[in-house]
Amino acid sequence: MSRSRPKISVIGAGNVGASTALMLAGLEHGDVVLVDIVEGMPQGKALDMMEMNPVLGWDSIITGTNDYADTAGSDIVVITSGIPRKPGMSRDDLISTNTAIVKQVTENVAKSSPNAILILVTNPLDAMVYVAHKVSGFPRERVMGMAGALDSARFMAFIAMELDVSVENINAFVLGGHGDDMVPLERFTTVAGVPITELMPKERVEALVQRTRGGGGEIVKLLKTGSAFYAPAASAVEMVEAIIKDKKKIIPSCVLAQGEYGIDGTFVGLPVKLGRAGVEEIMEINLSDEERSALHVSASHVKELCEHIETMGIL
Ligand code: APR
């Protein structure tokens, strides 16, 4: 028997996907369908989570499957399928393998859930949002990428550790593409409302900005066999929650810019208001010349990647 709860599908039941499903189930944001290409694996993980429910008092239904028919009518689809980085690799090195995977997944998702909102997690993130947007034919309001939420979370975690204050006091903003040229906005990053530029010397702020830029790589180096998954999953869940609960929450997310910030036709991380319709507004804040040009550099890098995808003949 079906229940009238939000339906959230997570494609890719690996580290990020399984963690996302687990958090969504625990927070009871909806019923979760976990999909993977590997037979038995999503079914096994989903059953394991169902058996965890009674222990933790959670009441969500998690279904594992290899069949997109089970995802039909999803409200939101989180796409995490694809290979992660290994030490020495940049996110861009994943491009040909992950373009093919995201294309195949998006075709299936668009057929089974034509009204869904897509949240991409697969890297290289901004380029994968481009692929999903193009393949699905969905409007820009319903195709977005998770990057700014994670990059901002990393920046916030580093500031909290540096100043030894509660992470709850910290607000940070990271825009731009999900790469080494992302744009952490120091001016809008505050501790209990006070800009960090007033709380630490310039060199320390710069060191934390650099650590944020390399935050994903720092974890890849430690793990050796793959990339981060707890914080990426939590960040995707933050976006799902904002949409499912129609929160109108401002979360930096990868979206198709159509003239905002002087960028047109490129996917890049911008401050976005997320609600039940997906991307409900792109917030335009006044950037300094330096911030604006950093954003443009980041966007032009994404544009190059997308042009490269077009030459690969996969789409
Ligand atoms: N359809 C469905 N699932 C697929 C497909 C496909 N065509 N191709 C691969 N997968 C699945 C794999 O079987 C695997 O279970 O995607 C899963 C990926 O899981 P992991 O290898 O654990 O990778 P993970 O750490 O979850 O990262 C996934 O997210 O953060 C990004 O850079 C990261 O691109 C990577 C993605």
Boltz pocket constraint, residues with backbone or C-beta under 6 A from the ligand:
constraints:
  - pocket:
      binder: B
      contacts: [[A, 11], [A, 12], [A, 13], [A, 14], [A, 15], [A, 16], [A, 17], [A, 35], [A, 36], [A, 37], [A, 38], [A, 80], [A, 81], [A, 82], [A, 83], [A, 84], [A, 85], [A, 94], [A, 98], [A, 101], [A, 104], [A, 105], [A, 121], [A, 122], [A, 123], [A, 124], [A, 226], [A, 227], [A, 228], [A, 229], [A, 232]]
      max_distance: 6.0
